[in-house]
Amino acid sequence: MIAALAFYAFAAILIASAVMVVTARNPVHAVLFLILAFFNAAGLFLIAGAEFLAMILVIVYVGAVAVLFLFVVMMLDIDFAQLREGFQRYAPFGAVIGGILLIELFMAVTVWRFAPEAATLRLNPNPEGVTNAEALGRILYTDYIYLFQAAGLILLVAMIGAIVLTLRDRPGTRRQDIAAQVSRSGSVSVRRVPLGAGLKEIGIERPPSPEETAPKPIEHHHGGHH
């Protein structure tokens, strides 16, 4: 009974926060609602017995991805009012795409059926003495090891592509040549300056202060001008 109530509570908050992510006008509020949705999804994973996925969702998505979204939104200072100017112009095109996605979801849901062994797996999710993390590791690194490695290679290629696209050679950029700095000789001299002599002893003059360079006001007296 308590598990059912917790499930409905987490599910209701998750759906409401997901709707607010899309409909919120303030982008910072949208990111905060996204974090709330991640926490409630993690609660649903805990109820389902997938504690490893729940912790991954909190640590990776809330602790890294959502916080990164929040920093980007707050630091870029994007004019969202200007971005919404073309909303009416692109609304019909977006409605067509949304309708196509809705039809695809309807087709996927209507042909979906429970597998015959689904009820047995739900009652016995893990073998005896095997934790959720261990069972997930067995599936990833035994049955789907090649697909797992292929996904890692795709992410590696995407990371290299992002670095290549952003790392551009700009003309006029001064770069540090460490070898030339280390091999340099004769350009730096060490001199012994007496204590209290100041910078004037080594030929460095102190620039005059603004008070010294400012013109002095003319004083007026009764006997004349000075």
N, C-alpha and C positions, 0 to 999 in steps of 0.2 A: 504493500500500500504506500509506504513512504517512498519507495523507488519510483512508483508510478506518478506520485505527486511531484517529485523532483524532476522527472522527465518532462512533464507538461509545463512546469515552471521554467525550466531551462529552454525548452522549445519555444514557448511564447515570447520570452525575452529575446531569444535569438532571432526570431522572425521580425519582431518589432525593431530591433537594432539594425537588422539588415535593410529594412525599409527606410529607416532614418539615414543610413549611409548614402542611399541614392537620392533621397528627397531633401536632405539638409542643405541649406543655402550657404552656411559657413563651412569652408573646407576643413578647418580645424575640428569643428564639431563632427563632421563626417568621419574623420580619422578616429576620434574618440569613440564614436559609435561602432566603428570597425573593431576596435580593441575590445569593446564590450561583447560584440558578436563572437570574437575568438574565445573569450573566457567562457561563454555559455556553450560554445561547441566543445570546448575541453571538458566541461561538466557532463555533456552527453556522452563523450567518449569514456569518461570514468564510470558512468552508469552501465555502459555496454561492456565494461571489463577490459577496455583497451587503454590501460594507464600509460603505456609508452607513447601512444599517439597523443594523448592528452598533454603530457609533459612536453612533447616536441612542439605541439601547437602553441603552448604558452611560451616556451623558451625561444623558439625560432621566430614565430610569426609575431607574437606580442613583443618580445624583447628585442627583436632586430628589425623585422620588416615594417611593422606598424610604426615603431618609433622613427625609423628612417623616413617613412612617408610624412610623419608629423614635422620632422626637422626640415624636410624639403619644402613643405607647404609654408612653414613659418619663415624660412630664410630667403626664399626666392622673391617674395613680395609681388606676387602675380596679381594683375588687375583682372579679377574675375568678372567685373561688370563689363569689361570690354570683350571678354570671351563669350559672354552670353548674348552679345549683340546679333550674332548670326544664328541664333537658336531657331527662330521662325523660318528662316530660309532653308535650314537643313532638317526641319521637323518632318516633312513628308518622307524624305529618304530614310530617316531613322525609324519612322513608323513602319515602312515596308520591311526593313531588316528585322525589327521586333516581331512583326507578324510571321515572318519566315521562321524565326527561332521558336515562336510559340507553336507553330504547326509541327515543327520537328520534335519538340518536347512532348506534344500530344501523341504523336505517332510512336515515340519511344515508350511512353507510359502505357499505351493501350496494348502493345505487344509484349510487355514485361510480365513474366510469370515467376512464381517461386519454384526453385529447384526441388526435386523430390527429397533430397537429403538436407534441405535447409533447416527443417525443424529439428533434426537430430544434431546438426552442427550448432544450432542456437542453444540447445540444452547442454551440450558438451563442447564448449568453444575451444578448450585447450586439452591436450592429453594430461593425464595425472602427473603432477610434479613439474610441469613445464609452465613457466611464466609467459605472460603476453609478449614481452620483449624477446625472449628466447624463441618462441614460436614464430614470431615475425622474422627474426634473423634466419631461422632455418628455411623459411619460404624464400626470402630474398637471395640468400647466398647458396641455395641448392637448386630450387626449381627455376628461379628466374635470374640466375647470376649473369647470364649473357645480356639480358635486357637491362639489368641494373648497371652493368658496365657501359652499355651503349648510351644510357641516359647520362652517365657521368661524362662520356666523351662529347656528347652534344652540349652539355653545359660548359665544358672546357673550350670547345670551339666558339661558343657564344661569348665567353669571357675574353678570348684572344681577339675576336672580331671587334668587341667594344673598345679594347685597348688600342687596336690599330686605327679605328675610326677617330678616336679622340686625341691620340698622340700625333700631332701634326708638327712639321718643321716650319716654324715661323721665321721669316728673314729678319735679321737685326737683333735676334735674341742672343744675349751674351751668356755663354756657358762656361762653367768652371773647368779649367785644365789643371788637374791636381799634379800631373807629372811636371808641367812647366813651373808650378809654384814650388815644388820640392827641389828642383834642380836650379832654381834661381840663386845667384850669389852676388854680393856686392851692393845690392839695392837697399839693404837694411843695415844700419850702423848702430852700435850701442855706445852711448856716451855717458860719462859719469858726471852728473849734475850735482853741485853742492846743495845741501839741504837749505831750503828757504829761498833759493835763487829764482824759482818760478820758471815759466815757459820762455821768458825773454832771454834766458841764458842760452837756449838752443835755437834761437832765431824765430820764435813764434810770438807774434805780437797779439795781445788781447784786443779784439774789436771794441771800439768805443760803445759805451752804453747809450741808450736813447736819451737819458737825462743829460749826458755830456754833449751830444750832437744837437739837442733841441735849442732853438734861438732863445736868448734871454729876453724877458719882457723889459720894456722901457719904463723906467720909473718916472713919474711926474711929481715935481715939487712946486712950491709956490714961487721960488726964486728963479725958476727956469727949467729947462729940460736936461736930463742927464741920460 
